[in-house]
């Protein structure tokens, strides 16, 4: 009887211990994931310094605080957002422009859940003017997405996000607040946001000049306002034709002949 009671008590105690959820962004990848074993970026200068500062690189999915209950800014101090203020992760807060950054190609984000649990996700992005060489503060962030209880797909939570207008180097800050455990997880992800491609203006249509107007002679019966002078043939202006000249010569010759004949007849009459 006592053994049964002891076993039941032990089971009740074990059930009261929360099963801790684990997870972190893997696409684009968080600083902790990029510094984990097997990642080529683990040899980068910031990762080496973080590991030298006692970063547990194998526990890239375990940056969590209990009992935050949404009071993130009150529990996580400025300058320690990437580590959530946990000492062994302090190397992730190292200000440096050499942190490996993921070039964003699309709006699909993946958060791997190594131990899945229910919860909501809050996504933040740094404001314009952010520099990774400066310690991250809450005032540097703008929240752009809140997703309550997303479905688990192949061991990960997947999101379609729409970032506010940003270009260049920025940081995505992810908060995963569990609802079936008291834990909240924090992650820093360095990204490079490409400038949007400007829409190319369509070339202006080429307007061909109208062909020159061909004016045909007017056939309208409408009289012109200015009367036209019609030339009149003049005999004085026209030289006599050859026929006319021949006719005149013949007349003159005939008249001359008649005059000579008349003269001869008068002369004979006088003689007789």
KAWOWO-V310031 format. One record per run of one state. SS is the DSSP state (hx for helix, st for strand, lp for the rest). FROM is the first residue (numbers start at 1). LEN is the number of residues. If there is no record, write none. Layout:
# KAWOWO-V310031
SS	FROM	LEN
SS	FROM	LEN
This chain:
# KAWOWO-V310031
lp	1	1
hx	2	15
lp	17	5
st	22	6
lp	28	1
st	29	1
lp	30	1
hx	31	4
lp	35	5
hx	40	4
lp	44	1
hx	45	8
lp	53	4
hx	57	3
lp	60	4
st	64	3
lp	67	5
hx	72	4
lp	76	11
hx	87	7
lp	94	8
st	102	2
lp	104	4
st	108	8
lp	116	3
st	119	8
lp	127	11
hx	138	3
st	141	8
lp	149	3
st	152	2
lp	154	2
st	156	5
lp	161	7
st	168	11
lp	179	4
st	183	11
lp	194	48
hx	242	30
lp	272	1
